[in-house]
Amino acid sequence: MSRKKKGINTVREQIYWAYANLAMAHSAVSKGQKKYGMINFMIRSKLFKGLTDGTMNIRTILDDERIKLDLGRCCNYCGATANLSIDHILPQILGGPESADNFVYACQSCNSSKGKKDLIEWMIFRDQFLSLMLIRRYLKLVYNYCDSHDLMDKNLVELENRKLPFRIDLLPIDYPQPTELRLVYV
């Protein structure tokens, strides 16, 4: 997973690039593709351009809430159904919101293992890609946080020493091949 794309300098650009790459991966996985093709790269390119020039928007977290309810009670990290608790995707102890948008079910094992780590930092630590729906929710939370704290147009370098509930430098911009990814746990 590379951490920075050439030409990406602001928080807004980093989030939009991460979200566009997620859309590329999601389209490939949804269609059962074995590897990325031209159409997936076109989706990424079109979405990134649309987000950047304001003709497209990141969808609301409401879509994710519906999916979360449909999934029922299972660990959003590993799919377990026993010993569940509520976890903050963006750690509250680091400034993540105390809101339902930021809550997911997590088994005790995953919750303990993640602790107060950034979700993507924990994913890298586990050497296992999380579900695309969970990454989508994470990116929306990061976007909402940055938007509400006037960080969107900051240079990425300006955030290096700021205490935040996420690691902007770890936003996923490279994804494994579609056969190694899953939309949701279950």
Backbone as a printed PyTorch tensor [residue, N CA C, xyz], in Angstrom:
tensor([[[  0.8420,  -1.1710,   0.0000],
         [  0.0000,   0.0000,   0.0000],
         [  0.8870,   1.2330,   0.0000]],

        [[  0.9050,   1.9950,  -1.0910],
         [  1.7040,   3.2010,  -1.0830],
         [  0.9630,   4.2710,  -0.3110]],

        [[  1.6930,   5.1920,   0.2180],
         [  1.1200,   6.1770,   1.1210],
         [  0.7950,   7.5000,   0.4420]],

        [[  1.3990,   7.7830,  -0.6830],
         [  1.1740,   9.0720,  -1.3220],
         [  1.2430,   8.9240,  -2.8240]],

        [[  0.3460,   9.5870,  -3.5050],
         [  0.3550,   9.6140,  -4.9650],
         [  0.9500,  10.9470,  -5.3910]],

        [[  1.7490,  10.9200,  -6.4300],
         [  2.3390,  12.1370,  -6.9630],
         [  1.2200,  13.1060,  -7.3450]],

        [[  1.3810,  14.3490,  -6.9790],
         [  0.3840,  15.3660,  -7.3130],
         [ -0.7070,  15.5240,  -6.2780]],

        [[ -0.7300,  14.6830,  -5.2620],
         [ -1.7110,  14.7900,  -4.1740],
         [ -1.0300,  15.5410,  -3.0370]],

        [[ -1.5430,  16.7360,  -2.7350],
         [ -0.8940,  17.5740,  -1.7230],
         [ -1.7950,  17.9650,  -0.5630]],

        [[ -3.0980,  18.0570,  -0.8060],
         [ -3.9980,  18.5050,   0.2560],
         [ -4.7720,  17.3310,   0.8500]],

        [[ -5.3330,  17.5840,   1.9960],
         [ -6.1720,  16.5840,   2.6600],
         [ -7.3400,  16.2130,   1.7490]],

        [[ -7.9640,  17.2000,   1.1510],
         [ -9.0910,  16.9630,   0.2440],
         [ -8.6780,  16.0090,  -0.8790]],

        [[ -7.5630,  16.2890,  -1.5340],
         [ -7.0920,  15.4450,  -2.6290],
         [ -6.7950,  14.0200,  -2.1500]],

        [[ -6.2020,  13.9000,  -0.9750],
         [ -5.8680,  12.5740,  -0.4300],
         [ -7.1240,  11.7600,  -0.1610]],

        [[ -8.1210,  12.3990,   0.4460],
         [ -9.3770,  11.7010,   0.7350],
         [-10.0910,  11.3410,  -0.5680]],

        [[-10.1500,  12.2700,  -1.5010],
         [-10.8190,  12.0000,  -2.7770],
         [-10.1120,  10.8830,  -3.5430]],

        [[ -8.7880,  10.8700,  -3.5280],
         [ -8.0540,   9.8220,  -4.2410],
         [ -8.3190,   8.4620,  -3.5820]],

        [[ -8.3120,   8.4340,  -2.2390],
         [ -8.5900,   7.1880,  -1.5210],
         [-10.0080,   6.7040,  -1.8300]],

        [[-10.9700,   7.6190,  -1.8500],
         [-12.3670,   7.2580,  -2.1120],
         [-12.5420,   6.7720,  -3.5580]],

        [[-11.8780,   7.4120,  -4.5020],
         [-11.9580,   6.9990,  -5.9040],
         [-11.3560,   5.6110,  -6.0970]],

        [[-10.2590,   5.3210,  -5.4100],
         [ -9.6550,   3.9910,  -5.4930],
         [-10.5510,   2.9410,  -4.8630]],

        [[-11.2180,   3.3050,  -3.7880],
         [-12.1850,   2.4040,  -3.1660],
         [-13.3100,   2.0820,  -4.1470]],

        [[-13.8110,   3.0880,  -4.8560],
         [-14.8750,   2.8680,  -5.8400],
         [-14.3980,   1.9300,  -6.9460]],

        [[-13.1460,   2.0870,  -7.3460],
         [-12.5680,   1.2030,  -8.3650],
         [-12.5730,  -0.2460,  -7.8690]],

        [[-12.1010,  -0.4460,  -6.6380],
         [-12.0560,  -1.7930,  -6.0580],
         [-13.4710,  -2.3500,  -5.8890]],

        [[-14.3880,  -1.5200,  -5.4050],
         [-15.7590,  -1.9510,  -5.1800],
         [-16.4060,  -2.4060,  -6.4860]],

        [[-16.1850,  -1.6620,  -7.5570],
         [-16.7950,  -2.0490,  -8.8410],
         [-16.2590,  -3.3940,  -9.3180]],

        [[-14.9790,  -3.6320,  -9.1390],
         [-14.3820,  -4.9040,  -9.5770],
         [-14.8850,  -6.0750,  -8.7380]],

        [[-14.9440,  -5.8960,  -7.4340],
         [-15.4070,  -6.9640,  -6.5460],
         [-16.8940,  -7.2560,  -6.8040]],

        [[-17.6860,  -6.2090,  -6.9610],
         [-19.1230,  -6.3800,  -7.2140],
         [-19.3980,  -7.1820,  -8.4780]],

        [[-18.5290,  -7.0520,  -9.4730],
         [-18.7070,  -7.7600, -10.7390],
         [-17.9800,  -9.1000, -10.7700]],

        [[-17.3360,  -9.4730,  -9.6570],
         [-16.6540, -10.7570,  -9.5840],
         [-15.4130, -10.8460, -10.4630]],

        [[-14.7840,  -9.7120, -10.7250],
         [-13.5940,  -9.7030, -11.5740],
         [-12.3980, -10.3060, -10.8410]],

        [[-11.5000, -10.9090, -11.5870],
         [-10.2780, -11.4670, -11.0160],
         [ -9.1850, -10.4100, -10.8980]],

        [[ -9.2060,  -9.4160, -11.8160],
         [ -8.2530,  -8.3170, -11.7350],
         [ -8.8930,  -7.0530, -12.2810]],

        [[ -8.2630,  -5.9220, -12.0170],
         [ -8.8000,  -4.6420, -12.4460],
         [ -8.6620,  -4.4840, -13.9510]],

        [[ -9.6790,  -3.8960, -14.5550],
         [ -9.6790,  -3.6460, -15.9890],
         [ -9.8780,  -2.1700, -16.2820]],

        [[ -9.9020,  -1.8530, -17.5290],
         [-10.0120,  -0.4650, -17.9790],
         [-11.2290,   0.2340, -17.3880]],

        [[-12.3710,  -0.4490, -17.3250],
         [-13.5840,   0.1720, -16.7910],
         [-13.3970,   0.5900, -15.3310]],

        [[-12.6770,  -0.2180, -14.5590],
         [-12.4370,   0.1220, -13.1520],
         [-11.5660,   1.3720, -13.0280]],

        [[-10.5590,   1.4650, -13.8720],
         [ -9.6830,   2.6360, -13.8490],
         [-10.4380,   3.8790, -14.3200]],

        [[-11.3760,   3.6880, -15.2460],
         [-12.2000,   4.8150, -15.7010],
         [-13.1250,   5.2910, -14.5840]],

        [[-13.6780,   4.3620, -13.8230],
         [-14.5220,   4.7230, -12.6780],
         [-13.7190,   5.5630, -11.6980]],

        [[-12.5070,   5.0940, -11.3860],
         [-11.6400,   5.8330, -10.4560],
         [-11.3650,   7.2390, -10.9820]],

        [[-10.9670,   7.3220, -12.2370],
         [-10.6050,   8.6000, -12.8320],
         [-11.7880,   9.5760, -12.8560]],

        [[-12.9350,   9.0710, -13.2740],
         [-14.1260,   9.9170, -13.3750],
         [-14.5820,  10.3970, -11.9890]],

        [[-14.5670,   9.5040, -11.0160],
         [-14.9840,   9.8880,  -9.6670],
         [-14.0050,  10.8970,  -9.0650]],

        [[-12.7120,  10.6530,  -9.2040],
         [-11.7290,  11.5900,  -8.6520],
         [-11.9080,  12.9730,  -9.2840]],

        [[-12.0660,  13.0240, -10.5860],
         [-12.2620,  14.3020, -11.2770],
         [-13.5520,  14.9560, -10.7920]],

        [[-14.6260,  14.1820, -10.7060],
         [-15.9070,  14.7200, -10.2620],
         [-15.8750,  15.2370,  -8.8300]],

        [[-15.2070,  14.5120,  -7.9520],
         [-15.0760,  14.9770,  -6.5640],
         [-14.2540,  16.2540,  -6.5160]],

        [[-13.1680,  16.2600,  -7.2680],
         [-12.2550,  17.4100,  -7.2660],
         [-12.9100,  18.6690,  -7.8290]],

        [[-13.6640,  18.5230,  -8.9250],
         [-14.2600,  19.7300,  -9.5170],
         [-15.6580,  20.0400,  -8.9690]],

        [[-16.1360,  19.2250,  -8.0190],
         [-17.3990,  19.5120,  -7.3470],
         [-18.6420,  19.0490,  -8.0830]],

        [[-18.4780,  18.2850,  -9.1680],
         [-19.6530,  17.7810,  -9.8880],
         [-20.1690,  16.4710,  -9.3000]],

        [[-19.3820,  15.8610,  -8.4110],
         [-19.8030,  14.6410,  -7.7170],
         [-19.5080,  14.8280,  -6.2250]],

        [[-20.1910,  14.0400,  -5.4030],
         [-20.0060,  14.1200,  -3.9530],
         [-19.8110,  12.7380,  -3.3600]],

        [[-19.1570,  12.6980,  -2.2160],
         [-19.0900,  11.4740,  -1.4310],
         [-20.4900,  11.2550,  -0.8730]],

        [[-21.0060,  10.0490,  -1.0440],
         [-22.3600,   9.7710,  -0.5670],
         [-22.4210,   9.8500,   0.9530]],

        [[-23.6260,  10.0850,   1.4550],
         [-23.7850,  10.2320,   2.9000],
         [-23.5360,   8.9050,   3.6090]],

        [[-23.3180,   8.9950,   4.8790],
         [-23.0850,   7.8160,   5.7070],
         [-24.3910,   7.0650,   5.9550]],

        [[-25.5130,   7.6770,   5.5820],
         [-26.8250,   7.0450,   5.7440],
         [-26.9060,   5.7060,   5.0060]],

        [[-26.3040,   5.6410,   3.8230],
         [-26.2710,   4.3760,   3.0710],
         [-25.5960,   3.2860,   3.8960]],

        [[-24.5270,   3.6590,   4.5590],
         [-23.7660,   2.7020,   5.3640],
         [-24.5500,   2.2770,   6.6000]],

        [[-25.3350,   3.1760,   7.1530],
         [-26.1520,   2.8360,   8.3160],
         [-27.1540,   1.7340,   7.9520]],

        [[-27.7670,   1.8550,   6.7760],
         [-28.7170,   0.8380,   6.3160],
         [-28.0190,  -0.5140,   6.1780]],

        [[-26.8540,  -0.5100,   5.5850],
         [-26.0910,  -1.7550,   5.4050],
         [-25.7260,  -2.3370,   6.7610]],

        [[-25.3100,  -1.4680,   7.6860],
         [-24.9510,  -1.9260,   9.0330],
         [-26.1420,  -2.6110,   9.7030]],

        [[-27.3210,  -2.0500,   9.5540],
         [-28.5230,  -2.6580,  10.1380],
         [-28.8560,  -3.9790,   9.4610]],

        [[-28.6880,  -4.0370,   8.1480],
         [-28.9750,  -5.2690,   7.4030],
         [-28.0450,  -6.4140,   7.8120]],

        [[-26.8100,  -6.0730,   8.1540],
         [-25.8370,  -7.1100,   8.5040],
         [-26.1610,  -7.7790,   9.8340]],

        [[-26.8550,  -7.0570,  10.6910],
         [-27.1720,  -7.6350,  11.9880],
         [-25.9890,  -7.5960,  12.9390]],

        [[-26.0710,  -8.4160,  13.9460],
         [-25.0680,  -8.3860,  15.0120],
         [-23.9260,  -9.3530,  14.6930]],

        [[-22.8670,  -8.7910,  14.1410],
         [-21.6500,  -9.5620,  13.9210],
         [-20.4770,  -8.5940,  13.9570]],

        [[-19.3170,  -9.1220,  14.2210],
         [-18.1100,  -8.3040,  14.2510],
         [-17.8600,  -7.7600,  12.8460]],

        [[-17.7670,  -6.4600,  12.7250],
         [-17.5320,  -5.8370,  11.4250],
         [-16.1000,  -6.0260,  10.9460]],

        [[-15.2570,  -6.5840,  11.7950],
         [-13.8520,  -6.7990,  11.4200],
         [-13.5910,  -8.2390,  10.9950]],

        [[-14.2030,  -9.1990,  11.7090],
         [-13.9060, -10.6060,  11.3960],
         [-15.1510, -11.4550,  11.1360]],

        [[-16.3410, -10.9240,  11.4280],
         [-17.5700, -11.6580,  11.1740],
         [-18.0650, -12.5130,  12.3340]],

        [[-17.3280, -12.5590,  13.4340],
         [-17.7420, -13.3590,  14.5990],
         [-19.0880, -12.8550,  15.1300]],

        [[-19.8300, -13.7600,  15.7620],
         [-21.1420, -13.3730,  16.2920],
         [-21.2180, -13.4470,  17.8160]],

        [[-20.1560, -13.9220,  18.4610],
         [-20.1550, -14.0520,  19.9250],
         [-19.3030, -12.9570,  20.5680]],

        [[-19.6060, -12.6690,  21.8140],
         [-18.8440, -11.7160,  22.6210],
         [-18.6690, -10.3710,  21.9280]],

        [[-19.7840,  -9.8080,  21.4790],
         [-19.7290,  -8.5460,  20.7510],
         [-19.8130,  -7.3490,  21.6830]],

        [[-19.1600,  -6.2940,  21.2690],
         [-19.2480,  -5.0030,  21.9570],
         [-19.2810,  -3.9330,  20.8770]],

        [[-19.3950,  -2.7050,  21.2980],
         [-19.4030,  -1.5760,  20.3680],
         [-17.9830,  -1.0250,  20.2900]],

        [[-17.5310,  -0.7640,  19.0690],
         [-16.2080,  -0.1720,  18.8680],
         [-16.3730,   1.1400,  18.1180]],

        [[-15.5030,   2.0880,  18.4170],
         [-15.4420,   3.3470,  17.6840],
         [-14.4890,   3.1510,  16.5130]],

        [[-14.9520,   3.3580,  15.2970],
         [-14.0820,   3.2350,  14.1330],
         [-12.9390,   4.2390,  14.2570]],

        [[-13.2800,   5.5120,  14.4810],
         [-12.2690,   6.5230,  14.7970],
         [-12.2160,   6.5790,  16.3210]],

        [[-11.1100,   6.1760,  16.9250],
         [-11.0580,   6.0620,  18.3880],
         [-11.4910,   7.3400,  19.1060]],

        [[-12.4350,   7.1810,  20.0040],
         [-12.9350,   8.3220,  20.7650],
         [-11.8320,   8.9470,  21.6030]],

        [[-10.9500,   8.1330,  22.1390],
         [ -9.8660,   8.6290,  22.9770],
         [ -8.9270,   9.5720,  22.2030]],

        [[ -8.9360,   9.4440,  20.8690],
         [ -8.1060,  10.3120,  20.0250],
         [ -8.9210,  11.4310,  19.3670]],

        [[-10.1970,  11.5480,  19.7600],
         [-11.0300,  12.6240,  19.2270],
         [-12.0940,  12.1830,  18.2460]],

        [[-12.2550,  10.8780,  18.0650],
         [-13.3200,  10.3790,  17.1860],
         [-14.6750,  10.7130,  17.7800]],

        [[-15.6750,  10.9010,  16.9320],
         [-16.9960,  11.3100,  17.4290],
         [-17.6910,  10.2240,  18.2500]],

        [[-18.4420,  10.6710,  19.2180],
         [-19.2840,   9.7890,  20.0310],
         [-20.6670,   9.8040,  19.3930]],

        [[-20.7750,   9.1250,  18.2520],
         [-22.0320,   9.1010,  17.5110],
         [-22.2240,   7.7310,  16.8860]],

        [[-23.4690,   7.4230,  16.5780],
         [-23.7930,   6.1220,  15.9880],
         [-23.0580,   5.9000,  14.6670]],

        [[-22.7760,   6.9700,  13.9370],
         [-22.0300,   6.8480,  12.6750],
         [-20.6710,   6.1980,  12.8890]],

        [[-20.1110,   6.4140,  14.0590],
         [-18.7510,   5.9540,  14.3620],
         [-18.7380,   4.6080,  15.0880]],

        [[-19.8960,   4.0030,  15.2940],
         [-19.9890,   2.7370,  16.0200],
         [-20.1370,   1.5580,  15.0720]],

        [[-19.4560,   0.4810,  15.4060],
         [-19.6650,  -0.8050,  14.7420],
         [-19.5640,  -1.8850,  15.8100]],

        [[-20.1380,  -3.0420,  15.5030],
         [-19.9630,  -4.1860,  16.3900],
         [-18.5660,  -4.7490,  16.1860]],

        [[-17.9680,  -5.1640,  17.2880],
         [-16.6530,  -5.8090,  17.2370],
         [-16.6180,  -6.8880,  18.3020]],

        [[-16.0290,  -8.0320,  17.9630],
         [-15.8620,  -9.0800,  18.9720],
         [-14.7730,  -8.6180,  19.9450]],

        [[-14.7250,  -9.2400,  21.0970],
         [-13.7330,  -8.8480,  22.1060],
         [-12.3080,  -8.9510,  21.5830]],

        [[-12.0320,  -9.9810,  20.8250],
         [-10.6890, -10.1820,  20.3050],
         [-10.2690,  -9.0320,  19.3800]],

        [[-11.1140,  -8.7010,  18.4280],
         [-10.7920,  -7.6050,  17.5000],
         [-10.7510,  -6.2590,  18.2220]],

        [[-11.7300,  -6.0370,  19.1030],
         [-11.7820,  -4.7740,  19.8330],
         [-10.5190,  -4.5760,  20.6680]],

        [[-10.0810,  -5.6180,  21.3400],
         [ -8.8590,  -5.5330,  22.1530],
         [ -7.6290,  -5.3320,  21.2870]],

        [[ -7.5790,  -6.0620,  20.1890],
         [ -6.4320,  -5.9660,  19.2860],
         [ -6.3300,  -4.5790,  18.6600]],

        [[ -7.4660,  -4.0170,  18.2540],
         [ -7.4590,  -2.6930,  17.6300],
         [ -7.1450,  -1.6240,  18.6630]],

        [[ -7.7530,  -1.7250,  19.8320],
         [ -7.5080,  -0.7350,  20.8760],
         [ -7.7560,   0.6730,  20.3690]],

        [[ -6.7900,   1.5500,  20.5770],
         [ -6.9470,   2.9360,  20.1270],
         [ -6.1960,   3.2170,  18.8260]],

        [[ -5.8410,   2.1540,  18.1160],
         [ -5.1480,   2.3230,  16.8360],
         [ -6.1000,   2.8810,  15.7750]],

        [[ -5.5190,   3.5840,  14.8350],
         [ -6.2400,   3.9720,  13.6420],
         [ -6.6690,   2.6870,  12.9340]],

        [[ -7.8500,   2.6870,  12.3350],
         [ -8.3730,   1.4850,  11.6920],
         [ -7.4220,   0.9550,  10.6160]],

        [[ -6.8860,   1.8230,   9.7970],
         [ -6.0110,   1.3920,   8.7060],
         [ -4.6550,   0.9540,   9.2590]],

        [[ -4.1840,   1.6200,  10.2880],
         [ -2.9450,   1.2000,  10.9540],
         [ -3.1080,  -0.2230,  11.5070]],

        [[ -4.2600,  -0.4940,  12.0840],
         [ -4.5510,  -1.8260,  12.6200],
         [ -4.6460,  -2.8440,  11.4900]],

        [[ -5.2620,  -2.4480,  10.3750],
         [ -5.3700,  -3.3330,   9.2150],
         [ -3.9640,  -3.7170,   8.7220]],

        [[ -3.0810,  -2.7510,   8.6520],
         [ -1.7040,  -3.0050,   8.2130],
         [ -0.9980,  -3.9080,   9.2250]],

        [[ -1.2060,  -3.6410,  10.5110],
         [ -0.6140,  -4.4540,  11.5810],
         [ -1.0470,  -5.9120,  11.4490]],

        [[ -2.3140,  -6.1300,  11.1190],
         [ -2.8550,  -7.4880,  10.9520],
         [ -2.4920,  -8.1000,   9.6070]],

        [[ -2.0180,  -7.2940,   8.6980],
         [ -1.6730,  -7.7240,   7.3450],
         [ -2.8820,  -8.3850,   6.6740]],

        [[ -4.0250,  -7.7380,   6.8690],
         [ -5.2680,  -8.2640,   6.3040],
         [ -6.1580,  -7.0880,   5.9330]],

        [[ -6.5920,  -7.0460,   4.6830],
         [ -7.4470,  -5.9680,   4.2150],
         [ -8.8390,  -6.1260,   4.8100]],

        [[ -9.3820,  -5.0560,   5.3390],
         [-10.7270,  -5.0790,   5.8990],
         [-11.7530,  -5.0290,   4.7710]],

        [[-13.0120,  -5.2350,   5.1010],
         [-14.0510,  -5.2160,   4.0760],
         [-14.1530,  -3.8220,   3.4530]],

        [[-14.5370,  -3.7840,   2.1990],
         [-14.6430,  -2.5150,   1.4870],
         [-15.7130,  -1.6150,   2.0960]],

        [[-16.7910,  -2.1930,   2.6030],
         [-17.8410,  -1.3860,   3.2270],
         [-17.3280,  -0.7010,   4.4910]],

        [[-16.4920,  -1.3840,   5.2360],
         [-15.9250,  -0.7900,   6.4390],
         [-14.9320,   0.3150,   6.0800]],

        [[-14.1410,   0.0980,   5.0580],
         [-13.2050,   1.1360,   4.6130],
         [-13.9770,   2.3400,   4.0880]],

        [[-15.0750,   2.0830,   3.3770],
         [-15.9100,   3.1820,   2.8730],
         [-16.4420,   4.0230,   4.0300]],

        [[-16.9250,   3.3530,   5.0520],
         [-17.4510,   4.0620,   6.2250],
         [-16.3400,   4.8780,   6.8910]],

        [[-15.1690,   4.2690,   7.0160],
         [-14.0070,   4.9470,   7.6010],
         [-13.6750,   6.2170,   6.8110]],

        [[-13.6080,   6.1040,   5.4860],
         [-13.2700,   7.2660,   4.6650],
         [-14.3080,   8.3720,   4.8020]],

        [[-15.5790,   7.9970,   4.9100],
         [-16.6270,   9.0030,   5.0980],
         [-16.4780,   9.6960,   6.4490]],

        [[-16.1310,   8.9260,   7.4740],
         [-15.9130,   9.5230,   8.7940],
         [-14.7170,  10.4760,   8.7720]],

        [[-13.6500,  10.0810,   8.1030],
         [-12.4720,  10.9470,   7.9780],
         [-12.8570,  12.2170,   7.2210]],

        [[-13.5920,  12.0510,   6.1300],
         [-14.0470,  13.2090,   5.3530],
         [-14.8760,  14.1510,   6.2330]],

        [[-15.8730,  13.6010,   6.9390],
         [-16.7360,  14.4280,   7.7950],
         [-15.9320,  15.1380,   8.8720]],

        [[-14.9830,  14.4270,   9.4780],
         [-14.1460,  15.0270,  10.5170],
         [-13.3400,  16.1870,   9.9370]],

        [[-12.6810,  15.9550,   8.8240],
         [-11.8420,  16.9860,   8.2160],
         [-12.6700,  18.1810,   7.7590]],

        [[-13.8380,  17.9100,   7.1980],
         [-14.7120,  18.9790,   6.7390],
         [-15.1790,  19.8380,   7.9140]],

        [[-15.5850,  19.2080,   8.9980],
         [-16.1030,  19.9590,  10.1480],
         [-15.0030,  20.6300,  10.9730]],

        [[-13.7430,  20.2580,  10.7640],
         [-12.6150,  20.8700,  11.4890],
         [-11.7400,  21.7360,  10.5720]],

        [[-12.2720,  22.1270,   9.4280],
         [-11.5660,  22.9890,   8.4640],
         [-10.1770,  22.4830,   8.0980]],

        [[-10.0840,  21.1830,   7.8230],
         [ -8.7950,  20.5870,   7.4610],
         [ -8.6880,  20.2380,   5.9790]],

        [[ -9.7850,  20.3320,   5.2530],
         [ -9.8130,  19.8270,   3.8810],
         [ -8.7740,  20.4620,   2.9660]],

        [[ -8.5290,  21.7380,   3.1150],
         [ -7.6000,  22.4060,   2.2100],
         [ -6.2070,  22.5940,   2.8080]],

        [[ -5.9580,  21.9380,   3.9120],
         [ -4.6190,  21.9530,   4.5140],
         [ -3.6850,  21.0780,   3.6990]],

        [[ -2.4410,  21.4620,   3.6690],
         [ -1.4210,  20.6400,   3.0370],
         [ -1.2100,  19.4190,   3.9200]],

        [[ -0.9860,  18.2730,   3.3200],
         [ -0.7940,  17.0320,   4.0810],
         [  0.3170,  17.1660,   5.1080]],

        [[  1.3550,  17.8980,   4.7920],
         [  2.4870,  18.0830,   5.7050],
         [  2.0410,  18.7800,   6.9910]],

        [[  1.0400,  19.6710,   6.8860],
         [  0.5540,  20.4010,   8.0560],
         [ -0.0950,  19.4840,   9.0930]],

        [[ -0.5510,  18.3080,   8.6720],
         [ -1.2310,  17.4020,   9.5990],
         [ -0.2970,  16.3930,  10.2520]],

        [[  0.9670,  16.3650,   9.8230],
         [  1.8940,  15.3410,  10.3130],
         [  2.0050,  15.2900,  11.8270]],

        [[  2.0180,  16.4200,  12.4970],
         [  2.2090,  16.4220,  13.9530],
         [  0.9390,  16.7650,  14.7210]],

        [[ -0.1890,  16.7630,  14.0440],
         [ -1.4670,  17.0340,  14.7050],
         [ -2.0420,  15.7620,  15.2930]],

        [[ -2.6190,  15.9040,  16.4530],
         [ -3.2950,  14.7680,  17.0860],
         [ -4.6830,  14.6410,  16.4530]],

        [[ -4.8670,  13.5440,  15.7150],
         [ -6.1290,  13.2890,  15.0220],
         [ -6.5810,  11.8600,  15.3080]],

        [[ -7.8780,  11.5740,  15.1420],
         [ -8.3580,  10.2050,  15.3880],
         [ -8.1310,   9.2650,  14.2000]],

        [[ -7.3060,   9.6510,  13.2590],
         [ -6.9870,   8.8370,  12.0870],
         [ -5.6110,   9.2420,  11.5850]],

        [[ -5.0620,   8.4190,  10.7130],
         [ -3.7680,   8.7050,  10.0940],
         [ -4.0000,   9.0170,   8.6210]],

        [[ -3.9550,  10.2880,   8.2690],
         [ -4.2070,  10.7000,   6.8910],
         [ -3.1880,  10.0760,   5.9370]],

        [[ -1.9910,   9.8230,   6.4420],
         [ -0.9390,   9.2460,   5.5910],
         [ -1.1740,   7.7630,   5.3020]],

        [[ -2.1100,   7.1460,   6.0240],
         [ -2.3790,   5.7210,   5.8180],
         [ -3.6620,   5.4440,   5.0410]],

        [[ -4.3480,   6.4820,   4.5830],
         [ -5.5710,   6.2140,   3.8300],
         [ -5.2440,   5.2570,   2.6930]],

        [[ -6.0400,   4.2090,   2.5400],
         [ -5.7180,   3.2020,   1.5180],
         [ -5.9150,   3.7440,   0.1090]],

        [[ -4.8280,   3.7490,  -0.6520],
         [ -4.9260,   4.1910,  -2.0440],
         [ -4.5370,   3.0810,  -3.0090]],

        [[ -3.9590,   2.0240,  -2.5130],
         [ -3.6670,   0.8470,  -3.3360],
         [ -4.4240,  -0.3280,  -2.7330]],

        [[ -5.0690,  -1.1020,  -3.5920],
         [ -5.8600,  -2.2310,  -3.1460],
         [ -5.3330,  -3.5160,  -3.7570]],

        [[ -5.4450,  -4.6130,  -3.0190],
         [ -5.1000,  -5.9140,  -3.6030],
         [ -6.0250,  -6.2090,  -4.7920]],

        [[ -5.7320,  -7.2630,  -5.5150],
         [ -6.5950,  -7.6750,  -6.6190],
         [ -7.9930,  -8.0050,  -6.0740]],

        [[ -9.0250,  -7.8380,  -6.8920],
         [-10.4080,  -8.0420,  -6.4310],
         [-10.6740,  -9.3960,  -5.7720]],

        [[ -9.9810, -10.4470,  -6.1990],
         [-10.2150, -11.7700,  -5.6160],
         [ -9.7740, -11.8480,  -4.1580]],

        [[ -8.9550, -10.8970,  -3.7200],
         [ -8.4700, -10.8690,  -2.3320],
         [ -9.3090,  -9.9720,  -1.4500]],

        [[-10.3310,  -9.3510,  -2.0050],
         [-11.1620,  -8.3880,  -1.2680],
         [-12.5700,  -8.9310,  -1.0760]],

        [[-13.2810,  -8.3660,  -0.1170],
         [-14.6680,  -8.7070,   0.0980],
         [-15.4350,  -7.4230,   0.4300]],

        [[-16.6980,  -7.4100,   0.0490],
         [-17.5150,  -6.2360,   0.3100],
         [-17.8340,  -6.0890,   1.7790]],

        [[-18.3050,  -7.1730,   2.4080],
         [-18.6680,  -7.1570,   3.8220],
         [-18.2350,  -8.4540,   4.4640]],

        [[-18.2270,  -8.4590,   5.7890],
         [-18.0250,  -9.7070,   6.5330],
         [-19.3760, -10.3500,   6.7180]],

        [[-19.6020, -11.4730,   6.2620],
         [-20.7650, -12.3240,   6.4400],
         [-21.0210, -13.1330,   5.2160]]])
